[in-house]
Amino acid sequence: MLPYWGDPALARRAVESVLAQTSGDWRLTVVDDAYPDPTFARWLDTLEDARVHYHRKQHNEGITSNFRTCLEMATQEHLVFLGADDELLPRYVDVVLGAITRHPGIEIVQPGVQVIDEHGTVVRPLADVVKQRLTMPRGSSERVFSGEPLAASLLAADWMYWPSLVFHAESLRRTPFRDEYEFIQDLALVMDQVLLGARILITPEVCFSYRRHASSASMASLLDDRRFSGERDFFASAAALMREHGWLRAELAARLHWTSRLHALTLLPVALRERIGAGALLRHAFGS
């Protein structure tokens, strides 16, 4: 599923990366959230590939609503919410379907990910070095995680790459998307899944390119505190849920949310230079 809104050229590259898969065992559905430029839709119409489907909404409804629509329209047992500016490497489908075959019934698969910039160049931003080297459970083979250890790990540091995740569709339908957590939707949804017993399989082969660039909605929101305000609300709610569940280690991880605080501090030099948002970043870094 490709929830579309954004640069038509990057979205075309995303679709081309699907078409270039070494496995043909896929279907692609593009759900256009009424993007005003018809360029991408016109290009899709030239593909003449029966595996590619296009649906356009009459009105823009926002990304969370579009995730819901994608899930409602999904027809297969497993799905991924491919970002409109991300790219699959050629073996993505082979890698994730192989992992699912080896682990029947697995609810979530996190494949290996590389980070690219707006030009498609592989880069290693500090945030991703920390995520991949210090916070993501490490190992050279496939590993399955669940229960409180998984919850505590994710609440301490969200090491997932949402657009690369493969979900078991029926399991995902048990946990709704939440409007109040626009910028931390991935962690909120997966934590709901974990509380219901879902497991995450990490498979190490790198097969997904996750794009980071300064113009993304999440980056633009940081200095005006929209994202961090939402994160504070989420972690407070998560801490209460973990306590109700008897997962005290996970509760502590939610209350500390140390990587989220550290992220705010890393943005402080930019905020001071731009003379905006420094107070909000400090409140997030050192507040309760």
N, C-alpha and C positions, 0 to 999 in steps of 0.2 A: 504494500500500500504506500502511495506517495502523496501525502497531503501537500498540495502545491500552493505556494505564494512566494514570489520572489523573482530573482534574475532569470529570465528565460534561457540565457546561454548556459548557466550553471545547471538548471533543471534539465536541459537537453543532455548535458554530460552525464547527469545522474541516470537518465534513461538509457543512454548509450552504454553505460557500464553494466546495466541489466542485460541488454541485448548481447553483450560480449561474454556472457557467462559460458564456461565450459560445459555446464549442465543445462539442458533445456527444460528441466523440471521446475518451472515457475510460471506464475501469472502476475502481471503488473496492472494495478488499477491506480490511475491518477485521479485524485479528487481535488479539483480546482476550486479554491475558495473565492471565486469571482475576482481573480486578478485582472486589473483593467487592460493589460497589454495582451492581445490575442496571439502574439508571435509563437509562443510555446505550443498552444493548442493547434495552430495551423501546421506546425512541424509534425506534431503527433499524428495528425490526420494523413500525413504522407507515408507513414510507416508500413501500412498494410500487413500488420502482424497480428494474428488472431489472439495472441496471448496478451496484447496490450489493450487496455480498456480506459476510456476517458469519461469522467463525469464532472460537469460544471455546476456549481451552486448558483442560484439566482442572485444571492446577496452574500456579502462577506460576513462570516460568522465568527471568525477568530480561530486560533490554532487548537484550543481545547475542544471546541465544537467539531472541528474538522477531524481530530483524532476519533471522536465518537462516531462520526459518519464513516470513517475508514473501517472501524471495527464492525459497524453494522453491515457494511457492504462486503466484508471479507467472506470468502466462500471456502477457503482451504483450512486444513487442520492447524497449520502454523503460519504466522505472519510476521512481517517486520514493517515498522513505520519509517521507511527510507526518507532521510532529509532531502529536500529539493536542491540542496547545494552539496550533498555528500556523494561519494562514489563507491561502488562495489569493486573490489579487485576480481579478476576473472574466476577465481575458484571459490567465491563466497558461497554459492548455492551448494557446491560439492562439499565444502567444509561443514556447513551447518547441518545439512541433511545427514552426512556421515555421523556427526556427533549425536543427532537425534536417534539414529538407528542403533548406535551403541548404548544409548541411555533411554530406553523406551519410557514414555510418559513424562519426560523432563518438561518442566513448565517454562523455563527461561534459559536461553543460551547466550552467553557473552563471548563472541569470537575475538580473535586478536585484531587490534586496531592500530593504524598509523595515522598521524595528524598531518594535514596539508594546509597550506595557506590559500589565499584567494587566487593564486596563480597555479595551484596544483602542485607546488613544490613541497616535498616532505620536510616538515619542520619539527622542532622539539621544544615547544614553549615550556617554561618552568612549571606551570600548573600541570602539564601532562607528564613531565618527568616525575614530579611528586606523585601523581596519580598512578602511573604505571610501575614505578620503581619502589615506592615507599608504602603505598596504601592498598593497592590491589593485591590480593593473595597471589603469591608467586609460585612458580613451578614450571617444569618443562613438559608436563603431561596434563591431560584433562583432569579437572577436579570438580566435585560437586559440593555445594555449600547450602546449608539450610538452618532453620531455627534461630535461636538466640545468637550463636556465633556469627551468622550471616547478618542479622539485624544490627548487632553491635558494630560490625565492620562497616556496613553501609552508612550508619548514622554518624560514625566517626569521620568517614571520608567517602563520599559518593564516587566510587571508582568506575562506575558503569559509563558506557557510551550509548545513550538511548537510541539513536537511529540505527545502531548496529544490532540491537537486541532482537532475538527471535522468540516469539511468544507462542505458547499453546493457546489457540484462540478461545476454546471453551473455558479454560482456566481464567483467561483475562476477562472474560465477560462477567465473572463473579465480582469484580472490583471496578466500580465506576471511576471515570476521570473526574477530577475535582476542579471546579471553576476557580476556587480561591488560591490554587497553587500553580499559577500559570508558569512561573519560571523554575519551579522545582517539581513539576508534574511527574517526571520520571521517577524520582525517589519516592514521592508520595504514593504513586501507584504500585511500585514494586514492594514497598513496605506493607501495603495492604495485602499483597499477594503472599508475602512471607508469613504474615500473621495467620493466613489460611493454610499454611503448610507448603507453599511453593518452594522449589529448589532452583538454584542457579548453577548451571554448568559453565565453567570457564574452559574454553578450548583455545590453545595458544597460537595456532597458525594465524598469521596476520592476513586478513582477507577483506578488510574494510578501510576506506579512507574517510576520516572525519575532518570536515573543513572548519578551521577557525579563521575568522577575519573580522576586522574592526567594525564593520558595518552591520554585524548581526544584531538582532533584536535584543538578545540577552546582554551583549556588550554595551549597547546603547543605554540600557536601563540601569547599569550599575551605579553610576555616580549620582543618580537622583533617588537612590535607595529603594526603588521598587522591588528589585530582586531580593535584597537583604531583608527588607521588611517582611516579605513573604516567607523567607527562610526562617526568620525568628518565630513567626506564627506556627510554621510547620514543626519546628523542633520542639516548641513548647507542647503542642498537641501530641507529637510522637512520644515525648517523655512520659506524658500521662498514660498513653496507651500501653507503653512498655511496662509501666508499673502495674497497671491493671492485669497485664498478662503474666506478671511475676518475673519478667526479664530485667532484673536490676542492673546487670552489666550494660544492657542495651539502653536502659533509662539514663544511666550516667553518660553514655556516649552521646545521646541526644541532648542532654543538658550542656555538655561541654562543646559539642560540634566544633572541634578545634580547627579543622581545615577550612570551614566556612569563615571563622574569625580570622584565620591567617590570610585567606583570600582578600578580605577587606583591608587588611594592613598592607598587602602588596599593591593595592590600588591607591593608597594614600599619596604617594608622590605625584601621581597624575591629578588627583583631586586638588592638591595644593597648587599645582602649576596652573590648572584651569580655574581655580578659585571657586569650586563648586563641590559640594557633597562631602567635604572632609569631616564635618561634624557627624554626619550620618554613618560614615565608615567607622569612626571611633566608637560611636555608640554600639555598633554591631560587634566590633572587636572586643570591647571590654564590658559590655552590658551583661545582664543576667540572662 
